[in-house]
């Protein structure tokens, strides 16, 4: 079993062996799945929509907008 300690601020360092296994790099997003009193730690893979800083502006995603800004 690989272990790490929780700090007074409820933070922990993900051990190197776990980072290597999951291919984690600084800035990566981590997901937690809670099942039957256990937690599964997983690397969250970014989707193209998550990488798009304007994806949250759905009101600017009409056909007219796509045509107007297609050349930019």
PQR file with spaces between the fields and no chain letter, atoms N, CA, C, O and H, PARSE charges and radii, in Angstrom:
ATOM       1  N    UNK     1       0.834   -1.176    0.000 -0.4000 1.5000
ATOM       2  CA   UNK     1       0.000    0.000    0.000 -0.0000 2.0000
ATOM       3  C    UNK     1       0.883    1.246    0.000  0.5500 1.7000
ATOM       4  O    UNK     1       1.847    1.331    0.761 -0.5500 1.4000
ATOM       5  N    UNK     2       0.555    2.196   -0.843 -0.4000 1.5000
ATOM       6  CA   UNK     2       1.258    3.479   -0.892 -0.0000 2.0000
ATOM       7  C    UNK     2       0.497    4.448   -0.002  0.5500 1.7000
ATOM       8  O    UNK     2      -0.732    4.502   -0.047 -0.5500 1.4000
ATOM       9  H    UNK     2      -0.228    2.127   -1.462  0.4000 1.0000
ATOM      10  N    UNK     3       1.221    5.214    0.810 -0.4000 1.5000
ATOM      11  CA   UNK     3       0.581    6.125    1.757 -0.0000 2.0000
ATOM      12  C    UNK     3       1.088    7.551    1.583  0.5500 1.7000
ATOM      13  O    UNK     3       2.182    7.786    1.070 -0.5500 1.4000
ATOM      14  H    UNK     3       2.220    5.170    0.847  0.4000 1.0000
ATOM      15  N    UNK     4       0.254    8.502    2.028 -0.4000 1.5000
ATOM      16  CA   UNK     4       0.675    9.893    2.178 -0.0000 2.0000
ATOM      17  C    UNK     4      -0.098   10.474    3.347  0.5500 1.7000
ATOM      18  O    UNK     4      -1.130    9.935    3.747 -0.5500 1.4000
ATOM      19  H    UNK     4      -0.635    8.311    2.445  0.4000 1.0000
ATOM      20  N    UNK     5       0.398   11.567    3.892 -0.4000 1.5000
ATOM      21  CA   UNK     5      -0.253   12.182    5.066 -0.0000 2.0000
ATOM      22  C    UNK     5      -1.051   13.406    4.643  0.5500 1.7000
ATOM      23  O    UNK     5      -0.733   14.070    3.656 -0.5500 1.4000
ATOM      24  H    UNK     5       1.237   12.005    3.567  0.4000 1.0000
ATOM      25  N    UNK     6      -2.088   13.685    5.409 -0.4000 1.5000
ATOM      26  CA   UNK     6      -2.920   14.860    5.211 -0.0000 2.0000
ATOM      27  C    UNK     6      -2.364   15.990    6.077  0.5500 1.7000
ATOM      28  O    UNK     6      -2.084   15.789    7.259 -0.5500 1.4000
ATOM      29  H    UNK     6      -2.346   13.146    6.210  0.4000 1.0000
ATOM      30  N    UNK     7      -2.205   17.175    5.492 -0.4000 1.5000
ATOM      31  CA   UNK     7      -1.707   18.321    6.251 -0.0000 2.0000
ATOM      32  C    UNK     7      -2.842   18.948    7.047  0.5500 1.7000
ATOM      33  O    UNK     7      -3.996   18.536    6.933 -0.5500 1.4000
ATOM      34  H    UNK     7      -2.432   17.339    4.532  0.4000 1.0000
ATOM      35  N    UNK     8      -2.502   19.950    7.856 -0.4000 1.5000
ATOM      36  CA   UNK     8      -3.515   20.662    8.646 -0.0000 2.0000
ATOM      37  C    UNK     8      -4.498   21.409    7.750  0.5500 1.7000
ATOM      38  O    UNK     8      -5.588   21.771    8.195 -0.5500 1.4000
ATOM      39  H    UNK     8      -1.564   20.284    7.949  0.4000 1.0000
ATOM      40  N    UNK     9      -4.125   21.642    6.495 -0.4000 1.5000
ATOM      41  CA   UNK     9      -5.014   22.295    5.527 -0.0000 2.0000
ATOM      42  C    UNK     9      -5.734   21.279    4.643  0.5500 1.7000
ATOM      43  O    UNK     9      -6.282   21.639    3.602 -0.5500 1.4000
ATOM      44  H    UNK     9      -3.240   21.348    6.134  0.4000 1.0000
ATOM      45  N    UNK    10      -5.735   20.025    5.052 -0.4000 1.5000
ATOM      46  CA   UNK    10      -6.385   18.920    4.310 -0.0000 2.0000
ATOM      47  C    UNK    10      -5.776   18.707    2.928  0.5500 1.7000
ATOM      48  O    UNK    10      -6.480   18.321    1.996 -0.5500 1.4000
ATOM      49  H    UNK    10      -5.290   19.732    5.898  0.4000 1.0000
ATOM      50  N    UNK    11      -4.488   18.953    2.789 -0.4000 1.5000
ATOM      51  CA   UNK    11      -3.780   18.734    1.531 -0.0000 2.0000
ATOM      52  C    UNK    11      -2.856   17.536    1.667  0.5500 1.7000
ATOM      53  O    UNK    11      -2.442   17.174    2.769 -0.5500 1.4000
ATOM      54  H    UNK    11      -3.916   19.267    3.546  0.4000 1.0000
ATOM      55  N    UNK    12      -2.540   16.927    0.532 -0.4000 1.5000
ATOM      56  CA   UNK    12      -1.598   15.819    0.532 -0.0000 2.0000
ATOM      57  C    UNK    12      -0.781   15.884   -0.755  0.5500 1.7000
ATOM      58  O    UNK    12      -1.194   16.516   -1.728 -0.5500 1.4000
ATOM      59  H    UNK    12      -2.876   17.220   -0.362  0.4000 1.0000
ATOM      60  N    UNK    13       0.355   15.241   -0.757 -0.4000 1.5000
ATOM      61  CA   UNK    13       1.160   15.096   -1.961 -0.0000 2.0000
ATOM      62  C    UNK    13       0.846   13.736   -2.557  0.5500 1.7000
ATOM      63  O    UNK    13       0.862   12.726   -1.854 -0.5500 1.4000
ATOM      64  H    UNK    13       0.690   14.727    0.033  0.4000 1.0000
ATOM      65  N    UNK    14       0.563   13.710   -3.843 -0.4000 1.5000
ATOM      66  CA   UNK    14       0.324   12.435   -4.507 -0.0000 2.0000
ATOM      67  C    UNK    14       1.691   11.776   -4.700  0.5500 1.7000
ATOM      68  O    UNK    14       2.567   12.349   -5.348 -0.5500 1.4000
ATOM      69  H    UNK    14       0.550   14.530   -4.414  0.4000 1.0000
ATOM      70  N    UNK    15       1.876   10.595   -4.152 -0.4000 1.5000
ATOM      71  CA   UNK    15       3.176    9.945   -4.246 -0.0000 2.0000
ATOM      72  C    UNK    15       3.643    9.765   -5.694  0.5500 1.7000
ATOM      73  O    UNK    15       2.829    9.600   -6.603 -0.5500 1.4000
ATOM      74  H    UNK    15       1.165   10.130   -3.626  0.4000 1.0000
ATOM      75  N    UNK    16       4.940    9.798   -5.888 -0.4000 1.5000
ATOM      76  CA   UNK    16       5.537    9.726   -7.223 -0.0000 2.0000
ATOM      77  C    UNK    16       5.086    8.483   -7.979  0.5500 1.7000
ATOM      78  O    UNK    16       4.818    8.561   -9.178 -0.5500 1.4000
ATOM      79  H    UNK    16       5.600    9.932   -5.150  0.4000 1.0000
ATOM      80  N    UNK    17       4.997    7.359   -7.317 -0.4000 1.5000
ATOM      81  CA   UNK    17       4.591    6.122   -7.992 -0.0000 2.0000
ATOM      82  C    UNK    17       3.172    6.242   -8.552  0.5500 1.7000
ATOM      83  O    UNK    17       2.882    5.719   -9.628 -0.5500 1.4000
ATOM      84  H    UNK    17       5.215    7.296   -6.343  0.4000 1.0000
ATOM      85  N    UNK    18       2.288    6.932   -7.820 -0.4000 1.5000
ATOM      86  CA   UNK    18       0.912    7.126   -8.291 -0.0000 2.0000
ATOM      87  C    UNK    18       0.901    8.114   -9.463  0.5500 1.7000
ATOM      88  O    UNK    18       0.213    7.898  -10.459 -0.5500 1.4000
ATOM      89  H    UNK    18       2.524    7.356   -6.946  0.4000 1.0000
ATOM      90  N    UNK    19       1.675    9.205   -9.332 -0.4000 1.5000
ATOM      91  CA   UNK    19       1.752   10.184  -10.431 -0.0000 2.0000
ATOM      92  C    UNK    19       2.265    9.530  -11.698  0.5500 1.7000
ATOM      93  O    UNK    19       1.748    9.783  -12.786 -0.5500 1.4000
ATOM      94  H    UNK    19       2.234    9.381   -8.522  0.4000 1.0000
ATOM      95  N    UNK    20       3.278    8.693  -11.559 -0.4000 1.5000
ATOM      96  CA   UNK    20       3.850    8.021  -12.734 -0.0000 2.0000
ATOM      97  C    UNK    20       2.844    7.047  -13.353  0.5500 1.7000
ATOM      98  O    UNK    20       2.710    6.976  -14.574 -0.5500 1.4000
ATOM      99  H    UNK    20       3.697    8.488  -10.674  0.4000 1.0000
ATOM     100  N    UNK    21       2.152    6.311  -12.513 -0.4000 1.5000
ATOM     101  CA   UNK    21       1.173    5.335  -13.008 -0.0000 2.0000
ATOM     102  C    UNK    21       0.050    6.014  -13.780  0.5500 1.7000
ATOM     103  O    UNK    21      -0.379    5.519  -14.822 -0.5500 1.4000
ATOM     104  H    UNK    21       2.261    6.368  -11.521  0.4000 1.0000
ATOM     105  N    UNK    22      -0.429    7.156  -13.268 -0.4000 1.5000
ATOM     106  CA   UNK    22      -1.523    7.876  -13.919 -0.0000 2.0000
ATOM     107  C    UNK    22      -1.038    8.855  -14.984  0.5500 1.7000
ATOM     108  O    UNK    22      -1.846    9.423  -15.719 -0.5500 1.4000
ATOM     109  H    UNK    22      -0.080    7.559  -12.422  0.4000 1.0000
ATOM     110  N    UNK    23       0.271    9.054  -15.070 -0.4000 1.5000
ATOM     111  CA   UNK    23       0.810   10.001  -16.039 -0.0000 2.0000
ATOM     112  C    UNK    23       0.467   11.437  -15.687  0.5500 1.7000
ATOM     113  O    UNK    23       0.250   12.264  -16.572 -0.5500 1.4000
ATOM     114  H    UNK    23       0.927    8.593  -14.473  0.4000 1.0000
ATOM     115  N    UNK    24       0.416   11.736  -14.391 -0.4000 1.5000
ATOM     116  CA   UNK    24       0.032   13.075  -13.939 -0.0000 2.0000
ATOM     117  C    UNK    24       1.176   14.067  -14.089  0.5500 1.7000
ATOM     118  O    UNK    24       2.337   13.755  -13.822 -0.5500 1.4000
ATOM     119  H    UNK    24       0.592   11.065  -13.672  0.4000 1.0000
ATOM     120  N    UNK    25       0.817   15.264  -14.521 -0.4000 1.5000
ATOM     121  CA   UNK    25       1.752   16.370  -14.666 -0.0000 2.0000
ATOM     122  C    UNK    25       1.181   17.572  -13.917  0.5500 1.7000
ATOM     123  O    UNK    25      -0.026   17.620  -13.678 -0.5500 1.4000
ATOM     124  H    UNK    25      -0.126   15.517  -14.738  0.4000 1.0000
ATOM     125  N    UNK    26       2.014   18.544  -13.543 -0.4000 1.5000
ATOM     126  CA   UNK    26       1.491   19.745  -12.876 -0.0000 2.0000
ATOM     127  C    UNK    26       0.383   20.382  -13.719  0.5500 1.7000
ATOM     128  O    UNK    26       0.518   20.541  -14.933 -0.5500 1.4000
ATOM     129  H    UNK    26       2.994   18.505  -13.738  0.4000 1.0000
ATOM     130  N    UNK    27      -0.698   20.736  -13.055 -0.4000 1.5000
ATOM     131  CA   UNK    27      -1.829   21.353  -13.742 -0.0000 2.0000
ATOM     132  C    UNK    27      -2.898   20.368  -14.189  0.5500 1.7000
ATOM     133  O    UNK    27      -3.996   20.783  -14.561 -0.5500 1.4000
ATOM     134  H    UNK    27      -0.807   20.607  -12.070  0.4000 1.0000
ATOM     135  N    UNK    28      -2.601   19.063  -14.160 -0.4000 1.5000
ATOM     136  CA   UNK    28      -3.601   18.068  -14.549 -0.0000 2.0000
ATOM     137  C    UNK    28      -4.759   18.078  -13.560  0.5500 1.7000
ATOM     138  O    UNK    28      -4.593   18.400  -12.383 -0.5500 1.4000
ATOM     139  H    UNK    28      -1.710   18.725  -13.857  0.4000 1.0000
ATOM     140  N    UNK    29      -5.932   17.719  -14.067 -0.4000 1.5000
ATOM     141  CA   UNK    29      -7.119   17.621  -13.228 -0.0000 2.0000
ATOM     142  C    UNK    29      -7.260   16.186  -12.739  0.5500 1.7000
ATOM     143  O    UNK    29      -6.997   15.235  -13.475 -0.5500 1.4000
ATOM     144  H    UNK    29      -6.067   17.458  -15.023  0.4000 1.0000
ATOM     145  N    UNK    30      -7.681   16.044  -11.481 -0.4000 1.5000
ATOM     146  CA   UNK    30      -7.834   14.731  -10.861 -0.0000 2.0000
ATOM     147  C    UNK    30      -9.303   14.537  -10.504  0.5500 1.7000
ATOM     148  O    UNK    30      -9.959   15.458  -10.019 -0.5500 1.4000
ATOM     149  H    UNK    30      -7.894   16.816  -10.883  0.4000 1.0000
ATOM     150  N    UNK    31      -9.807   13.345  -10.744 -0.4000 1.5000
ATOM     151  CA   UNK    31     -11.178   13.013  -10.385 -0.0000 2.0000
ATOM     152  C    UNK    31     -11.196   11.993   -9.265  0.5500 1.7000
ATOM     153  O    UNK    31     -10.286   11.173   -9.140 -0.5500 1.4000
ATOM     154  H    UNK    31      -9.274   12.596  -11.139  0.4000 1.0000
ATOM     155  N    UNK    32     -12.239   12.048   -8.450 -0.4000 1.5000
ATOM     156  CA   UNK    32     -12.402   11.130   -7.332 -0.0000 2.0000
ATOM     157  C    UNK    32     -13.747   10.428   -7.476  0.5500 1.7000
ATOM     158  O    UNK    32     -14.779   11.078   -7.648 -0.5500 1.4000
ATOM     159  H    UNK    32     -12.978   12.714   -8.551  0.4000 1.0000
ATOM     160  N    UNK    33     -13.732    9.109   -7.407 -0.4000 1.5000
ATOM     161  CA   UNK    33     -14.949    8.311   -7.452 -0.0000 2.0000
ATOM     162  C    UNK    33     -15.064    7.616   -6.101  0.5500 1.7000
ATOM     163  O    UNK    33     -14.165    6.876   -5.700 -0.5500 1.4000
ATOM     164  H    UNK    33     -12.894    8.582   -7.267  0.4000 1.0000
ATOM     165  N    UNK    34     -16.176    7.856   -5.397 -0.4000 1.5000
ATOM     166  CA   UNK    34     -16.378    7.253   -4.081 -0.0000 2.0000
ATOM     167  C    UNK    34     -17.324    6.070   -4.249  0.5500 1.7000
ATOM     168  O    UNK    34     -18.454    6.217   -4.714 -0.5500 1.4000
ATOM     169  H    UNK    34     -16.906    8.456   -5.723  0.4000 1.0000
ATOM     170  N    UNK    35     -16.835    4.890   -3.857 -0.4000 1.5000
ATOM     171  CA   UNK    35     -17.616    3.655   -3.970 -0.0000 2.0000
ATOM     172  C    UNK    35     -17.396    2.790   -2.743  0.5500 1.7000
ATOM     173  O    UNK    35     -16.260    2.451   -2.413 -0.5500 1.4000
ATOM     174  H    UNK    35     -15.917    4.771   -3.479  0.4000 1.0000
ATOM     175  N    UNK    36     -18.470    2.436   -2.074 -0.4000 1.5000
ATOM     176  CA   UNK    36     -18.397    1.495   -0.951 -0.0000 2.0000
ATOM     177  C    UNK    36     -17.331    1.859    0.073  0.5500 1.7000
ATOM     178  O    UNK    36     -16.579    0.994    0.519 -0.5500 1.4000
ATOM     179  H    UNK    36     -19.393    2.712   -2.343  0.4000 1.0000
ATOM     180  N    UNK    37     -17.262    3.131    0.447 -0.4000 1.5000
ATOM     181  CA   UNK    37     -16.309    3.557    1.464 -0.0000 2.0000
ATOM     182  C    UNK    37     -14.874    3.664    0.991  0.5500 1.7000
ATOM     183  O    UNK    37     -13.974    3.876    1.803 -0.5500 1.4000
ATOM     184  H    UNK    37     -17.873    3.835    0.084  0.4000 1.0000
ATOM     185  N    UNK    38     -14.638    3.521   -0.316 -0.4000 1.5000
ATOM     186  CA   UNK    38     -13.299    3.668   -0.881 -0.0000 2.0000
ATOM     187  C    UNK    38     -13.328    4.761   -1.944  0.5500 1.7000
ATOM     188  O    UNK    38     -14.380    5.084   -2.495 -0.5500 1.4000
ATOM     189  H    UNK    38     -15.370    3.349   -0.976  0.4000 1.0000
ATOM     190  N    UNK    39     -12.165    5.317   -2.218 -0.4000 1.5000
ATOM     191  CA   UNK    39     -12.054    6.375   -3.217 -0.0000 2.0000
ATOM     192  C    UNK    39     -11.117    5.923   -4.326  0.5500 1.7000
ATOM     193  O    UNK    39     -10.022    5.424   -4.067 -0.5500 1.4000
ATOM     194  H    UNK    39     -11.311    5.054   -1.770  0.4000 1.0000
ATOM     195  N    UNK    40     -11.559    6.101   -5.554 -0.4000 1.5000
ATOM     196  CA   UNK    40     -10.729    5.807   -6.722 -0.0000 2.0000
ATOM     197  C    UNK    40     -10.246    7.141   -7.269  0.5500 1.7000
ATOM     198  O    UNK    40     -11.048    8.013   -7.604 -0.5500 1.4000
ATOM     199  H    UNK    40     -12.449    6.506   -5.764  0.4000 1.0000
ATOM     200  N    UNK    41      -8.932    7.292   -7.355 -0.4000 1.5000
ATOM     201  CA   UNK    41      -8.314    8.503   -7.879 -0.0000 2.0000
ATOM     202  C    UNK    41      -8.034    8.277   -9.354  0.5500 1.7000
ATOM     203  O    UNK    41      -7.463    7.252   -9.724 -0.5500 1.4000
ATOM     204  H    UNK    41      -8.281    6.583   -7.083  0.4000 1.0000
ATOM     205  N    UNK    42      -8.429    9.224  -10.204 -0.4000 1.5000
ATOM     206  CA   UNK    42      -8.234    9.056  -11.630 -0.0000 2.0000
ATOM     207  C    UNK    42      -7.819   10.376  -12.276  0.5500 1.7000
ATOM     208  O    UNK    42      -8.169   11.453  -11.793 -0.5500 1.4000
ATOM     209  H    UNK    42      -8.893   10.057   -9.903  0.4000 1.0000
ATOM     210  N    UNK    43      -7.094   10.282  -13.338 -0.4000 1.5000
ATOM     211  CA   UNK    43      -6.714   11.469  -14.113 -0.0000 2.0000
ATOM     212  C    UNK    43      -7.882   11.819  -15.019  0.5500 1.7000
ATOM     213  O    UNK    43      -8.433   10.948  -15.691 -0.5500 1.4000
ATOM     214  H    UNK    43      -6.810    9.408  -13.731  0.4000 1.0000
ATOM     215  N    UNK    44      -8.262   13.089  -15.040 -0.4000 1.5000
ATOM     216  CA   UNK    44      -9.348   13.557  -15.893 -0.0000 2.0000
ATOM     217  C    UNK    44      -8.733   14.066  -17.189  0.5500 1.7000
ATOM     218  O    UNK    44      -7.905   14.976  -17.182 -0.5500 1.4000
ATOM     219  H    UNK    44      -7.815   13.797  -14.494  0.4000 1.0000
ATOM     220  N    UNK    45      -9.145   13.474  -18.289 -0.4000 1.5000
ATOM     221  CA   UNK    45      -8.634   13.900  -19.588 -0.0000 2.0000
ATOM     222  C    UNK    45      -9.463   15.064  -20.099  0.5500 1.7000
ATOM     223  O    UNK    45     -10.693   15.013  -20.095 -0.5500 1.4000
ATOM     224  H    UNK    45      -9.818   12.734  -18.295  0.4000 1.0000
ATOM     225  N    UNK    46      -8.786   16.104  -20.536 -0.4000 1.5000
ATOM     226  CA   UNK    46      -9.470   17.293  -21.047 -0.0000 2.0000
ATOM     227  C    UNK    46     -10.094   17.000  -22.400  0.5500 1.7000
ATOM     228  O    UNK    46      -9.516   16.300  -23.232 -0.5500 1.4000
ATOM     229  H    UNK    46      -7.787   16.145  -20.540  0.4000 1.0000
ATOM     230  N    UNK    47     -11.278   17.546  -22.601 -0.4000 1.5000
ATOM     231  CA   UNK    47     -11.925   17.446  -23.905 -0.0000 2.0000
ATOM     232  C    UNK    47     -11.681   18.744  -24.652  0.5500 1.7000
ATOM     233  O    UNK    47     -11.255   19.732  -24.055 -0.5500 1.4000
ATOM     234  H    UNK    47     -11.747   18.115  -21.926  0.4000 1.0000
ATOM     235  N    UNK    48     -11.942   18.754  -25.929 -0.4000 1.5000
ATOM     236  CA   UNK    48     -11.754   19.966  -26.725 -0.0000 2.0000
ATOM     237  C    UNK    48     -12.603   21.101  -26.168  0.5500 1.7000
ATOM     238  O    UNK    48     -12.177   22.255  -26.170 -0.5500 1.4000
ATOM     239  H    UNK    48     -12.289   17.951  -26.414  0.4000 1.0000
ATOM     240  N    UNK    49     -13.802   20.778  -25.691 -0.4000 1.5000
ATOM     241  CA   UNK    49     -14.673   21.811  -25.132 -0.0000 2.0000
ATOM     242  C    UNK    49     -14.077   22.400  -23.863  0.5500 1.7000
ATOM     243  O    UNK    49     -14.194   23.603  -23.630 -0.5500 1.4000
ATOM     244  H    UNK    49     -14.148   19.839  -25.689  0.4000 1.0000
ATOM     245  N    UNK    50     -13.437   21.573  -23.034 -0.4000 1.5000
ATOM     246  CA   UNK    50     -12.822   22.081  -21.810 -0.0000 2.0000
ATOM     247  C    UNK    50     -11.635   22.983  -22.129  0.5500 1.7000
ATOM     248  O    UNK    50     -11.344   23.909  -21.371 -0.5500 1.4000
ATOM     249  H    UNK    50     -13.342   20.596  -23.223  0.4000 1.0000
ATOM     250  N    UNK    51     -10.949   22.728  -23.232 -0.4000 1.5000
ATOM     251  CA   UNK    51      -9.803   23.544  -23.619 -0.0000 2.0000
ATOM     252  C    UNK    51     -10.217   24.861  -24.256  0.5500 1.7000
ATOM     253  O    UNK    51      -9.392   25.765  -24.390 -0.5500 1.4000
ATOM     254  H    UNK    51     -11.184   21.976  -23.847  0.4000 1.0000
ATOM     255  N    UNK    52     -11.481   24.987  -24.650 -0.4000 1.5000
ATOM     256  CA   UNK    52     -11.983   26.188  -25.314 -0.0000 2.0000
ATOM     257  C    UNK    52     -12.426   27.196  -24.259  0.5500 1.7000
ATOM     258  O    UNK    52     -13.422   26.957  -23.577 -0.5500 1.4000
ATOM     259  H    UNK    52     -12.151   24.253  -24.541  0.4000 1.0000
ATOM     260  N    UNK    53     -11.715   28.320  -24.101 -0.4000 1.5000
ATOM     261  CA   UNK    53     -12.086   29.279  -23.064 -0.0000 2.0000
ATOM     262  C    UNK    53     -13.451   29.919  -23.300  0.5500 1.7000
ATOM     263  O    UNK    53     -14.016   30.504  -22.377 -0.5500 1.4000
ATOM     264  H    UNK    53     -10.906   28.514  -24.655  0.4000 1.0000
ATOM     265  N    UNK    54     -13.991   29.821  -24.510 -0.4000 1.5000
ATOM     266  CA   UNK    54     -15.274   30.425  -24.822 -0.0000 2.0000
ATOM     267  C    UNK    54     -16.418   29.418  -24.816  0.5500 1.7000
ATOM     268  O    UNK    54     -17.546   29.770  -25.158 -0.5500 1.4000
ATOM     269  H    UNK    54     -13.532   29.345  -25.260  0.4000 1.0000
ATOM     270  N    UNK    55     -16.149   28.178  -24.436 -0.4000 1.5000
ATOM     271  CA   UNK    55     -17.172   27.127  -24.462 -0.0000 2.0000
ATOM     272  C    UNK    55     -18.341   27.438  -23.534  0.5500 1.7000
ATOM     273  O    UNK    55     -19.457   26.976  -23.770 -0.5500 1.4000
ATOM     274  H    UNK    55     -15.233   27.892  -24.158  0.4000 1.0000
ATOM     275  N    UNK    56     -18.096   28.218  -22.479 -0.4000 1.5000
ATOM     276  CA   UNK    56     -19.174   28.535  -21.541 -0.0000 2.0000
ATOM     277  C    UNK    56     -20.129   29.582  -22.091  0.5500 1.7000
ATOM     278  O    UNK    56     -21.204   29.789  -21.526 -0.5500 1.4000
ATOM     279  H    UNK    56     -17.189   28.593  -22.287  0.4000 1.0000
ATOM     280  N    UNK    57     -19.761   30.244  -23.179 -0.4000 1.5000
ATOM     281  CA   UNK    57     -20.611   31.272  -23.758 -0.0000 2.0000
ATOM     282  C    UNK    57     -21.507   30.676  -24.838  0.5500 1.7000
ATOM     283  O    UNK    57     -21.368   31.005  -26.016 -0.5500 1.4000
ATOM     284  H    UNK    57     -18.888   30.076  -23.638  0.4000 1.0000
ATOM     285  N    UNK    58     -22.419   29.807  -24.441 -0.4000 1.5000
ATOM     286  CA   UNK    58     -23.297   29.127  -25.376 -0.0000 2.0000
ATOM     287  C    UNK    58     -24.191   30.062  -26.164  0.5500 1.7000
ATOM     288  O    UNK    58     -24.586   29.752  -27.288 -0.5500 1.4000
ATOM     289  H    UNK    58     -22.533   29.540  -23.484  0.4000 1.0000
ATOM     290  N    UNK    59     -24.515   31.216  -25.573 -0.4000 1.5000
ATOM     291  CA   UNK    59     -25.382   32.168  -26.274 -0.0000 2.0000
ATOM     292  C    UNK    59     -24.696   32.792  -27.487  0.5500 1.7000
ATOM     293  O    UNK    59     -25.360   33.429  -28.305 -0.5500 1.4000
ATOM     294  H    UNK    59     -24.194   31.468  -24.660  0.4000 1.0000
ATOM     295  N    UNK    60     -23.389   32.622  -27.618 -0.4000 1.5000
ATOM     296  CA   UNK    60     -22.655   33.156  -28.771 -0.0000 2.0000
ATOM     297  C    UNK    60     -22.319   32.063  -29.762  0.5500 1.7000
ATOM     298  O    UNK    60     -21.359   32.189  -30.522 -0.5500 1.4000
ATOM     299  H    UNK    60     -22.850   32.105  -26.954  0.4000 1.0000
ATOM     300  N    UNK    61     -23.076   31.014  -29.764 -0.4000 1.5000
ATOM     301  CA   UNK    61     -22.757   29.872  -30.610 -0.0000 2.0000
ATOM     302  C    UNK    61     -23.889   29.568  -31.588  0.5500 1.7000
ATOM     303  O    UNK    61     -24.254   28.410  -31.793 -0.5500 1.4000
ATOM     304  H    UNK    61     -23.856   30.911  -29.147  0.4000 1.0000
ATOM     305  N    UNK    62     -24.435   30.617  -32.183 -0.4000 1.5000
ATOM     306  CA   UNK    62     -25.488   30.410  -33.172 -0.0000 2.0000
ATOM     307  C    UNK    62     -24.851   30.210  -34.548  0.5500 1.7000
ATOM     308  O    UNK    62     -23.655   30.438  -34.730 -0.5500 1.4000
ATOM     309  H    UNK    62     -24.138   31.557  -32.017  0.4000 1.0000
ATOM     310  N    UNK    63     -25.653   29.787  -35.496 -0.4000 1.5000
ATOM     311  CA   UNK    63     -25.173   29.616  -36.873 -0.0000 2.0000
ATOM     312  C    UNK    63     -24.683   30.959  -37.405  0.5500 1.7000
ATOM     313  O    UNK    63     -23.658   31.019  -38.084 -0.5500 1.4000
ATOM     314  H    UNK    63     -26.625   29.601  -35.348  0.4000 1.0000
ATOM     315  N    UNK    64     -25.406   32.036  -37.103 -0.4000 1.5000
ATOM     316  CA   UNK    64     -25.010   33.379  -37.558 -0.0000 2.0000
ATOM     317  C    UNK    64     -23.646   33.767  -36.985  0.5500 1.7000
ATOM     318  O    UNK    64     -22.817   34.346  -37.687 -0.5500 1.4000
ATOM     319  H    UNK    64     -26.238   31.988  -36.552  0.4000 1.0000
ATOM     320  N    UNK    65     -23.418   33.449  -35.722 -0.4000 1.5000
ATOM     321  CA   UNK    65     -22.137   33.768  -35.093 -0.0000 2.0000
ATOM     322  C    UNK    65     -21.015   32.944  -35.748  0.5500 1.7000
ATOM     323  O    UNK    65     -19.942   33.479  -36.030 -0.5500 1.4000
ATOM     324  H    UNK    65     -24.092   32.978  -35.152  0.4000 1.0000
ATOM     325  N    UNK    66     -21.254   31.668  -35.985 -0.4000 1.5000
ATOM     326  CA   UNK    66     -20.243   30.828  -36.609 -0.0000 2.0000
ATOM     327  C    UNK    66     -19.867   31.356  -37.986  0.5500 1.7000
ATOM     328  O    UNK    66     -18.692   31.354  -38.352 -0.5500 1.4000
ATOM     329  H    UNK    66     -22.125   31.234  -35.756  0.4000 1.0000
ATOM     330  N    UNK    67     -20.847   31.804  -38.745 -0.4000 1.5000
ATOM     331  CA   UNK    67     -20.573   32.345  -40.072 -0.0000 2.0000
ATOM     332  C    UNK    67     -19.845   33.687  -39.977  0.5500 1.7000
ATOM     333  O    UNK    67     -18.925   33.958  -40.748 -0.5500 1.4000
ATOM     334  H    UNK    67     -21.802   31.805  -38.448  0.4000 1.0000
ATOM     335  N    UNK    68     -20.257   34.507  -39.045 -0.4000 1.5000
ATOM     336  CA   UNK    68     -19.667   35.845  -38.912 -0.0000 2.0000
ATOM     337  C    UNK    68     -18.199   35.776  -38.478  0.5500 1.7000
ATOM     338  O    UNK    68     -17.384   36.596  -38.901 -0.5500 1.4000
ATOM     339  H    UNK    68     -21.004   34.288  -38.419  0.4000 1.0000
ATOM     340  N    UNK    69     -17.871   34.809  -37.646 -0.4000 1.5000
ATOM     341  CA   UNK    69     -16.519   34.725  -37.098 -0.0000 2.0000
ATOM     342  C    UNK    69     -15.688   33.589  -37.664  0.5500 1.7000
ATOM     343  O    UNK    69     -14.617   33.290  -37.136 -0.5500 1.4000
ATOM     344  H    UNK    69     -18.533   34.142  -37.303  0.4000 1.0000
ATOM     345  N    UNK    70     -16.152   32.956  -38.715 -0.4000 1.5000
ATOM     346  CA   UNK    70     -15.456   31.807  -39.285 -0.0000 2.0000
ATOM     347  C    UNK    70     -14.055   32.146  -39.782  0.5500 1.7000
ATOM     348  O    UNK    70     -13.158   31.307  -39.705 -0.5500 1.4000
ATOM     349  H    UNK    70     -17.022   33.199  -39.144  0.4000 1.0000
ATOM     350  N    UNK    71     -13.854   33.344  -40.284 -0.4000 1.5000
ATOM     351  CA   UNK    71     -12.557   33.720  -40.840 -0.0000 2.0000
ATOM     352  C    UNK    71     -11.554   34.206  -39.824  0.5500 1.7000
ATOM     353  O    UNK    71     -10.425   34.533  -40.191 -0.5500 1.4000
ATOM     354  H    UNK    71     -14.583   34.026  -40.347  0.4000 1.0000
ATOM     355  N    UNK    72     -11.924   34.265  -38.566 -0.4000 1.5000
ATOM     356  CA   UNK    72     -11.005   34.803  -37.543 -0.0000 2.0000
ATOM     357  C    UNK    72     -10.083   33.748  -36.996  0.5500 1.7000
ATOM     358  O    UNK    72      -9.255   34.039  -36.133 -0.5500 1.4000
ATOM     359  H    UNK    72     -12.841   34.000  -38.268  0.4000 1.0000
